[in-house]
Amino acid sequence: MADLELDELKREFLAEAREKVRTMEEQIDGGGLPAIDLLQNLAHQLKGAGGSYGFERISAEAAGVESALEQLKDDGATGSLHDGVQRSILRLRAEIENRSSELSLAAH
């Protein structure tokens, strides 16, 4: 596969990843107990796909979100656990934005 085709696939992945993170943020910010199963599924998808595209940090950050959600699910919705999930999602979003910026700069 040509580098241009791979870069386009990476851009598509990153756009989809942004949407998944936006859904996560809406769930967490919505108040009450978020749909943890949905959030875990989204994080798991990003964890697997991120590594497939060579985005190891995205994969690692998504694994962190998945782990934080598992703890939240096991322990219940306490403030500090909820904050931990939020911080994990913020790190994931930042990593997606960083990779998007790098890919955009490489294209020019």
C-alpha positions in Angstrom: 0.0 0.0 0.0 1.4 3.4 -0.9 2.2 5.8 1.8 -0.5 8.2 0.6 -3.1 5.5 0.9 -2.0 4.6 4.4 -2.0 8.2 5.4 -5.5 8.6 4.2 -6.6 5.5 6.2 -4.9 7.0 9.2 -6.7 10.3 8.8 -10.0 8.4 8.6 -9.2 6.4 11.7 -8.3 9.6 13.6 -11.6 11.3 12.5 -13.5 8.3 13.7 -11.5 8.2 16.9 -12.4 11.9 17.6 -16.1 11.0 17.2 -15.7 8.1 19.6 -14.0 10.3 22.2 -16.7 12.9 21.8 -19.3 10.3 22.6 -17.3 9.2 25.6 -17.0 12.8 26.9 -20.8 13.4 26.4 -21.5 10.2 28.4 -19.2 11.2 31.2 -20.3 14.8 31.3 -24.0 13.9 31.2 -24.3 13.4 34.9 -25.3 10.2 36.6 -23.8 6.8 35.9 -22.6 6.8 32.3 -23.3 3.9 29.9 -20.1 2.1 31.0 -20.5 -0.8 28.6 -20.7 1.6 25.7 -17.7 3.5 26.9 -15.7 0.3 27.4 -16.6 -0.8 23.9 -15.5 2.4 22.3 -12.2 2.4 24.3 -11.6 -1.2 23.3 -12.1 -0.4 19.6 -9.7 2.4 19.8 -7.2 0.3 21.7 -7.2 -2.4 19.0 -7.4 -0.1 16.0 -4.8 2.4 17.2 -2.1 -0.3 17.3 -3.1 -1.5 13.9 -2.4 1.9 12.4 0.9 2.3 14.3 -0.5 4.7 16.9 0.9 2.9 20.0 0.2 5.8 22.3 -3.4 6.0 21.3 -3.7 2.3 21.9 -2.1 2.7 25.3 -4.3 5.7 26.3 -7.4 3.8 25.2 -6.3 0.9 27.3 -6.0 3.4 30.2 -9.6 4.5 29.6 -10.8 0.9 29.5 -9.0 0.2 32.7 -10.4 3.2 34.5 -13.9 2.3 33.3 -13.5 -1.2 34.6 -12.5 0.1 38.0 -15.5 2.5 37.9 -17.8 -0.4 37.0 -16.4 -2.6 39.8 -16.3 0.1 42.5 -19.4 2.2 41.6 -19.6 5.9 40.7 -17.4 7.6 43.2 -16.1 11.1 42.5 -12.4 10.2 42.3 -13.0 7.3 40.0 -15.2 9.4 37.8 -12.4 12.0 37.7 -9.9 9.3 36.8 -12.0 8.3 33.8 -12.3 11.9 32.7 -8.6 12.4 32.9 -8.0 9.2 30.9 -10.4 10.4 28.2 -8.7 13.8 28.1 -5.2 12.1 27.6 -6.7 10.0 24.9 -8.2 13.0 23.1 -4.9 14.9 23.4 -3.0 12.0 21.9 -5.5 11.8 19.0 -5.1 15.5 18.3 -1.3 15.2 18.5 -1.2 12.4 15.9 -3.7 14.3 13.7 -1.5 17.4 13.8 1.6 15.4 12.9 -0.1 13.7 10.0 -1.4 17.0 8.7 2.0 18.6 8.9 3.6 15.6 7.1 1.1 16.0 4.2 2.3 19.5 3.5 
